[in-house]
C-alpha cells in the first residue's frame, strides 16, 4: 500500500514539473511571418529615405543633414534587405 501512495506522489510531482521543462509550447514566428516583417521594415525604411529627400528638396533640412540622416539609415536598410524573404531592390530607373 505504501508503494501505491509513493507512486501517486511521484506522478503528481512529475505532472507539475514536466510542463515547464518542455517549454511554453509557443514557437517563434514562422517563415511567412518573418518574410512579412522583413518586407514591412524595408518599406518603412525606404519611406523614411524618401521623406528625408523630400525635406531636403523643400529646404527644411540642409544637404549635410540629409547625408547624415541617410547614412544613419544605411545599416538598418542593408540589414532589412539581407533578411530572408526581403523583396529585391527596385530597378535602377525606379529609385
C-alpha positions in Angstrom: 0.0 0.0 0.0 2.9 2.4 0.8 4.3 1.9 -2.7 1.0 2.9 -4.2 0.9 6.2 -2.3 4.6 6.8 -3.2 3.8 6.1 -6.9 0.9 8.6 -6.8 3.1 11.2 -5.2 5.8 10.7 -7.9 3.2 11.0 -10.7 1.7 14.1 -9.1 5.2 15.7 -8.8 6.0 14.8 -12.4 2.8 16.4 -13.6 3.8 19.7 -12.1 7.5 19.6 -13.1 7.3 18.3 -16.7 5.3 21.1 -18.4 7.8 23.9 -17.5 10.7 21.7 -18.6 9.1 21.2 -22.1 8.7 25.0 -22.6 5.7 27.1 -23.2 4.8 25.4 -26.5 4.8 28.7 -28.3 7.3 28.8 -31.1 8.8 31.8 -32.8 7.3 33.4 -36.0 7.2 31.1 -39.0 8.9 31.8 -42.3 5.9 33.7 -43.8 5.7 36.0 -40.8 9.4 36.6 -40.8 9.3 37.5 -44.5 6.3 39.8 -43.9 8.2 41.6 -41.1 11.3 42.0 -43.3 9.2 43.5 -46.2 7.4 45.8 -43.8 10.7 47.0 -42.2 12.2 47.6 -45.6 9.2 49.6 -46.8 9.3 51.7 -43.6 13.0 52.5 -44.0 12.6 53.3 -47.7 9.7 55.7 -46.8 12.0 57.4 -44.3 14.6 57.8 -47.0 12.0 59.4 -49.4 10.9 61.7 -46.6 14.5 62.8 -45.9 14.9 63.6 -49.7 11.6 65.5 -49.8 12.6 67.6 -46.7 15.9 68.5 -48.4 14.2 69.4 -51.6 11.7 71.6 -49.7 14.6 73.3 -47.9 13.6 72.1 -44.4 17.0 70.4 -43.9 20.4 71.1 -45.4 22.3 68.8 -47.7 24.7 67.9 -44.9 21.8 66.9 -42.6 20.3 64.9 -45.5 23.5 62.9 -45.9 23.8 62.4 -42.1 20.3 61.1 -41.9 20.6 58.8 -44.9 23.9 57.4 -43.6 22.2 56.6 -40.3 19.6 54.6 -42.2 22.1 52.7 -44.4 23.0 49.9 -41.9 19.4 49.2 -40.9 18.3 49.2 -44.5 21.0 46.8 -45.6 20.2 44.5 -42.7 16.5 44.6 -43.6 17.3 43.9 -47.3 19.6 41.0 -46.4 16.9 39.1 -44.4 15.4 36.1 -45.9 12.2 37.0 -47.7 13.1 40.7 -48.2 11.9 41.9 -51.6 14.5 42.7 -54.3 15.5 46.4 -54.6 13.6 48.3 -57.3 15.1 48.5 -60.8 17.6 51.3 -61.3 15.0 53.6 -63.1 12.5 53.5 -60.2 14.8 54.7 -57.4 
